[in-house]
Amino acid sequence: MVTRQASQPQALTVVACATGISPVPSSVHEALSDPHWRRAIEEEYAALLANQTWDLVPRPPASNVVTGKWTWTHKRRADGSLERYKARWVLQGFT
């Protein structure tokens, strides 16, 4: 009796990066040294301030600070061309 049939793994297709597109950075230092990613970071920061998501304030003594990290990705159109560089500041709420 056969209950399951082994499926063949599907071949993965690799999309070649177009020339002139900056690779996704692995650190903040790399992102800030590239003008495309720097502009994406600045746009995200300006949006957070404009939407009054949070305010930068001096740290009160004996208080915990909520930390976060930057995430970067390429946003692409349906045809695979680059739409924009996207940077997001993600808070680590467990701290």
Wavefront OBJ file of the C-alpha trace (Angstrom):
o trace
v 0.000 0.000 0.000
v 1.306 3.432 -0.967
v 0.022 6.350 1.079
v 2.180 9.097 -0.326
v 4.010 9.572 -3.522
v 7.361 11.261 -3.506
v 7.227 14.461 -5.458
v 10.056 15.663 -7.589
v 11.676 18.839 -6.248
v 11.035 21.772 -8.509
v 13.997 23.508 -10.038
v 14.800 26.873 -8.563
v 15.222 29.692 -10.993
v 17.782 32.356 -10.329
v 16.980 35.864 -11.441
v 20.113 37.619 -12.549
v 20.681 41.004 -10.962
v 20.600 43.798 -13.442
v 23.714 45.880 -13.643
v 23.563 49.141 -11.785
v 21.445 47.794 -8.912
v 23.111 48.029 -5.533
v 23.117 44.729 -3.630
v 21.183 44.396 -0.369
v 23.542 45.546 2.404
v 24.486 43.301 5.299
v 25.249 46.113 7.744
v 24.315 49.700 8.464
v 27.827 50.791 7.492
v 27.400 49.278 4.025
v 23.944 50.844 3.636
v 25.127 54.320 4.606
v 28.061 54.159 2.197
v 25.741 53.521 -0.782
v 23.728 56.583 -1.938
v 20.685 54.503 -2.967
v 20.329 52.823 0.423
v 21.183 56.034 2.293
v 18.298 57.776 0.522
v 15.949 54.878 1.402
v 16.988 55.143 5.069
v 16.487 58.907 5.070
v 13.018 58.519 3.494
v 11.993 55.950 6.141
v 13.277 58.141 8.967
v 11.445 61.195 7.582
v 8.228 59.159 7.250
v 8.485 57.991 10.866
v 8.885 61.576 12.058
v 6.155 62.962 9.756
v 3.663 60.306 10.908
v 4.618 60.986 14.526
v 5.292 57.293 15.007
v 7.757 58.138 17.734
v 9.885 61.011 18.980
v 13.540 61.044 19.891
v 13.855 62.065 23.530
v 16.688 62.029 26.059
v 16.956 58.735 27.914
v 15.665 58.974 31.491
v 18.000 57.440 34.077
v 17.390 53.772 35.000
v 15.083 53.129 32.035
v 15.120 50.424 29.399
v 15.597 51.399 25.775
v 13.639 49.715 22.989
v 16.138 48.689 20.348
v 15.633 47.927 16.696
v 17.359 47.110 13.460
v 17.273 48.097 9.799
v 15.954 45.737 7.154
v 16.579 46.300 3.455
v 14.994 44.870 0.326
v 14.532 45.595 -3.355
v 10.935 46.297 -4.375
v 10.320 45.094 -7.922
v 7.601 45.651 -10.493
v 5.644 42.776 -12.034
v 8.088 42.639 -14.948
v 11.044 42.206 -12.563
v 12.516 45.688 -12.949
v 13.579 47.608 -9.874
v 10.859 49.864 -8.476
v 12.715 51.236 -5.452
v 15.091 50.518 -2.614
v 13.132 49.849 0.578
v 14.513 50.322 4.087
v 12.500 49.706 7.255
v 13.292 50.301 10.906
v 11.968 47.318 12.881
v 11.657 47.531 16.654
v 12.512 44.594 18.834
v 9.529 44.725 21.174
v 10.786 42.012 23.509
v 13.358 44.405 25.043
l 1 2 3 4 5 6 7 8 9 10 11 12 13 14 15 16 17 18 19 20 21 22 23 24 25 26 27 28 29 30 31 32 33 34 35 36 37 38 39 40 41 42 43 44 45 46 47 48 49 50 51 52 53 54 55 56 57 58 59 60 61 62 63 64 65 66 67 68 69 70 71 72 73 74 75 76 77 78 79 80 81 82 83 84 85 86 87 88 89 90 91 92 93 94 95
